């Protein structure tokens, strides 16, 4: 770690102690290369999953089928993840250490992201988003009820206007 990283870590820890001196946050320290490789592999798998699932979606004669967007995004995600994975594996030199604050909440957030599509398929997008967005926002650190409500309304509006109205793709 260089001096800027150390100073930034000290400032964050000092700020947390000033805000709530009785609360101690757990953290996890990993090498930067390890984190980069783990993230690239996860994103590569997710990109491939998007493409495979999109290929099973119904298609018609329209220029933009329901599966077009996931194929483009999943393909780009897989391609760029593979490129970054190659760069990470072949890179030489020093890698900064990565300190993950609140690792348990990070794992819970990842599990929520992975469970989201199955929940949407079973219960529908809007009911799931009404529950998921505020919970995810709380985990991310949003403590203002107004902020949680605003984030939820924005996600609901994006679903309605972008997917249903602009792309003519009905959400489950």
C-alpha positions as CSV (number, residue, x, y, z in Angstrom):
1,X,0.0,0.0,0.0
2,X,1.3,3.5,-0.8
3,X,1.0,6.4,1.6
4,X,-2.2,7.7,0.0
5,X,-3.9,4.4,0.6
6,X,-2.8,4.3,4.2
7,X,-3.9,7.9,4.8
8,X,-7.3,7.2,3.1
9,X,-7.8,4.1,5.3
10,X,-6.9,6.0,8.4
11,X,-9.4,8.8,7.5
12,X,-12.2,6.4,6.9
13,X,-11.6,4.5,10.2
14,X,-11.3,7.9,12.1
15,X,-14.6,9.1,10.5
16,X,-16.3,5.8,11.5
17,X,-15.1,6.1,15.1
18,X,-16.2,9.7,15.3
19,X,-19.7,8.9,14.0
20,X,-20.2,5.9,16.2
21,X,-17.3,5.1,18.5
22,X,-18.9,1.9,20.0
23,X,-19.3,0.3,16.6
24,X,-16.5,-1.6,15.1
25,X,-16.7,-2.8,11.5
26,X,-15.1,-5.9,10.4
27,X,-13.0,-5.8,7.2
28,X,-11.4,-8.3,4.9
29,X,-8.0,-7.6,3.3
30,X,-7.0,-9.3,-0.1
31,X,-4.4,-8.7,-2.7
32,X,-5.6,-6.5,-5.6
33,X,-4.8,-9.2,-8.2
34,X,-6.9,-11.8,-6.3
35,X,-9.8,-9.4,-6.2
36,X,-9.5,-8.5,-9.8
37,X,-9.4,-12.1,-10.9
38,X,-12.4,-13.1,-8.7
39,X,-14.5,-10.1,-10.0
40,X,-13.5,-10.8,-13.6
41,X,-14.5,-14.5,-13.3
42,X,-17.8,-13.6,-11.7
43,X,-18.7,-11.0,-14.4
44,X,-17.6,-13.5,-17.1
45,X,-20.0,-16.1,-15.8
46,X,-22.8,-13.5,-15.4
47,X,-22.3,-12.3,-19.0
48,X,-22.4,-15.9,-20.4
49,X,-25.5,-16.5,-18.2
50,X,-27.2,-13.4,-19.7
51,X,-26.6,-14.6,-23.2
52,X,-27.7,-18.2,-22.6
53,X,-30.9,-17.1,-20.9
54,X,-31.6,-14.5,-23.6
55,X,-31.3,-17.1,-26.3
56,X,-34.2,-18.9,-24.7
57,X,-36.5,-15.9,-24.8
58,X,-39.2,-15.8,-27.5
59,X,-38.3,-14.0,-30.6
60,X,-40.3,-12.4,-33.4
61,X,-39.8,-10.3,-36.5
62,X,-39.1,-7.1,-34.6
63,X,-35.6,-5.6,-34.9
64,X,-35.4,-5.6,-31.1
65,X,-36.6,-8.8,-29.5
66,X,-36.9,-9.1,-25.7
67,X,-33.6,-11.0,-25.8
68,X,-31.7,-8.4,-27.8
69,X,-30.7,-6.2,-24.9
70,X,-29.5,-9.1,-22.6
71,X,-27.5,-10.6,-25.5
72,X,-25.7,-7.3,-26.2
73,X,-25.1,-6.5,-22.5
74,X,-24.2,-10.1,-21.7
75,X,-21.9,-10.5,-24.7
76,X,-20.1,-7.2,-23.9
77,X,-19.8,-8.1,-20.2
78,X,-18.3,-11.5,-21.1
79,X,-15.9,-10.0,-23.7
80,X,-14.6,-7.2,-21.5
81,X,-14.4,-9.5,-18.5
82,X,-12.3,-12.0,-20.5
83,X,-10.1,-9.2,-21.7
84,X,-9.6,-7.8,-18.2
85,X,-9.0,-11.3,-16.8
86,X,-6.2,-11.8,-19.3
87,X,-4.7,-8.4,-18.4
88,X,-4.9,-9.2,-14.7
89,X,-3.3,-12.6,-15.0
90,X,-0.5,-11.4,-17.3
91,X,0.2,-8.2,-15.3
92,X,3.4,-7.8,-13.4
93,X,4.4,-5.4,-10.7
94,X,2.9,-4.5,-7.4
95,X,-0.8,-4.7,-6.7
96,X,-2.3,-2.6,-3.9
97,X,-4.1,-4.5,-1.2
98,X,-7.9,-4.2,-1.2
99,X,-9.7,-3.8,2.1
100,X,-13.4,-4.8,2.0
101,X,-15.4,-3.1,4.7
102,X,-18.4,-5.0,6.0
103,X,-17.7,-8.2,4.1
104,X,-20.9,-10.0,5.4
105,X,-23.1,-7.3,4.0
106,X,-21.2,-7.5,0.7
107,X,-22.0,-11.3,0.5
108,X,-25.7,-10.6,1.4
109,X,-25.9,-8.0,-1.3
110,X,-24.4,-10.4,-3.9
111,X,-26.9,-13.1,-2.8
112,X,-29.7,-10.6,-3.3
113,X,-28.5,-9.7,-6.8
114,X,-28.3,-13.4,-7.7
115,X,-31.8,-14.1,-6.3
116,X,-33.4,-11.1,-8.0
117,X,-34.1,-12.7,-11.4
118,X,-35.7,-15.8,-9.8
119,X,-37.8,-13.7,-7.5
120,X,-39.0,-11.5,-10.5
121,X,-39.9,-14.6,-12.5
122,X,-41.9,-16.0,-9.6
123,X,-43.5,-12.8,-8.2
124,X,-43.2,-10.1,-10.9
125,X,-40.9,-7.2,-11.3
126,X,-42.8,-4.5,-9.6
127,X,-43.6,-6.3,-6.3
128,X,-40.0,-7.6,-6.0
129,X,-38.5,-4.1,-6.8
130,X,-40.7,-2.5,-4.1
131,X,-39.1,-4.9,-1.5
132,X,-35.6,-5.3,-3.0
133,X,-34.6,-1.7,-3.7
134,X,-35.2,-0.4,-0.1
135,X,-33.5,-3.4,1.4
136,X,-30.6,-3.2,-0.9
137,X,-30.4,0.6,-0.3
138,X,-30.3,0.0,3.5
139,X,-27.5,-2.5,3.1
140,X,-25.7,0.0,0.9
141,X,-25.9,2.6,3.6
142,X,-28.9,4.7,2.7
143,X,-30.6,5.5,6.0
144,X,-32.9,8.3,4.9
145,X,-36.5,7.1,4.4
146,X,-36.9,9.8,1.7
147,X,-33.8,8.4,0.0
148,X,-35.0,4.9,0.1
149,X,-38.4,5.9,-1.2
150,X,-36.8,8.0,-4.0
151,X,-34.5,5.2,-5.0
152,X,-37.5,2.7,-5.2
153,X,-39.6,5.1,-7.3
154,X,-36.7,5.8,-9.7
155,X,-36.2,2.0,-10.2
156,X,-39.9,1.5,-10.8
157,X,-40.1,4.4,-13.2
158,X,-37.1,3.2,-15.2
159,X,-38.7,-0.2,-15.5
160,X,-41.9,1.3,-16.7
161,X,-40.6,4.0,-19.0
162,X,-37.5,2.3,-20.4
163,X,-38.5,-1.3,-20.8
164,X,-42.3,-1.2,-21.2
165,X,-42.8,2.1,-23.0
166,X,-39.5,2.7,-24.9
167,X,-38.5,-0.8,-25.7
168,X,-42.1,-2.3,-25.7
169,X,-40.8,-5.1,-23.5
170,X,-43.3,-6.1,-20.8
171,X,-41.8,-6.9,-17.5
172,X,-43.0,-10.0,-15.7
